[in-house]
Amino acid sequence: MPVRFAVYPEHDLVLVVAHGRVTLEDLLHVQDEVNGHPSYPLTRCTLVDGRGADLRLLSADIFYRVVDRSRLDHRRRALVVDPGFAFGVARMLASIARARGQETEVFTSLDEACRWADVDPAILGLDRDHP
């Protein structure tokens, strides 16, 4: 599966990692899994590492659907993506989320996203240069 997640309640964090071709079904599946995780209500931030993800199958309609199902009422969302096309797609998602009152920022650097989210990147176990 191109999208996986881990919940770190001790760090108030949900980490979602997407790699390869990502579809609506992938997003909805991981969203359901995260929302159903018993520790999810204890977290305050979601960090999405989409470096290396192929987002060409995603559209504004898909993002509206994902954002509208989101349970980020008191959470922040950091999106980390590659520069170029993925960055533009992530900015579209962030704009939709912000319009819905969800604090969402887009980054091309994992370190920058972690600073914004107040998360120690060492706990993530991710390559800072690539997922």
Secondary structure in CASP SS format (residue, H / E / C, confidence):
PFRMAT SS
TARGET T0000
AUTHOR 0000-0000-0000
METHOD secondary structure of the structure
MODEL  1
M C 1.00
P C 1.00
V E 1.00
R E 1.00
F E 1.00
A E 1.00
V E 1.00
Y E 1.00
P H 1.00
E H 1.00
H H 1.00
D C 1.00
L E 1.00
V E 1.00
L E 1.00
V E 1.00
V E 1.00
A E 1.00
H C 1.00
G E 1.00
R E 1.00
V C 1.00
T C 1.00
L H 1.00
E H 1.00
D H 1.00
L H 1.00
L H 1.00
H H 1.00
V H 1.00
Q H 1.00
D H 1.00
E H 1.00
V H 1.00
N H 1.00
G H 1.00
H C 1.00
P C 1.00
S C 1.00
Y H 1.00
P H 1.00
L H 1.00
T C 1.00
R C 1.00
C E 1.00
T E 1.00
L E 1.00
V E 1.00
D E 1.00
G C 1.00
R C 1.00
G C 1.00
A E 1.00
D E 1.00
L C 1.00
R C 1.00
L C 1.00
L C 1.00
S C 1.00
A H 1.00
D H 1.00
I H 1.00
F H 1.00
Y H 1.00
R H 1.00
V H 1.00
V H 1.00
D H 1.00
R H 1.00
S C 1.00
R C 1.00
L C 1.00
D C 1.00
H C 1.00
R C 1.00
R E 1.00
R E 1.00
A E 1.00
L E 1.00
V E 1.00
V C 1.00
D C 1.00
P C 1.00
G C 1.00
F H 1.00
A H 1.00
F H 1.00
G H 1.00
V H 1.00
A H 1.00
R H 1.00
M H 1.00
L H 1.00
A H 1.00
S H 1.00
I H 1.00
A H 1.00
R H 1.00
A H 1.00
R C 1.00
G C 1.00
Q C 1.00
E E 1.00
T E 1.00
E E 1.00
V E 1.00
F E 1.00
T C 1.00
S C 1.00
L H 1.00
D H 1.00
E H 1.00
A H 1.00
C H 1.00
R H 1.00
W H 1.00
A H 1.00
D C 1.00
V C 1.00
D C 1.00
P H 1.00
A H 1.00
I H 1.00
L H 1.00
G C 1.00
L C 1.00
D C 1.00
R C 1.00
D C 1.00
H C 1.00
P C 1.00
END
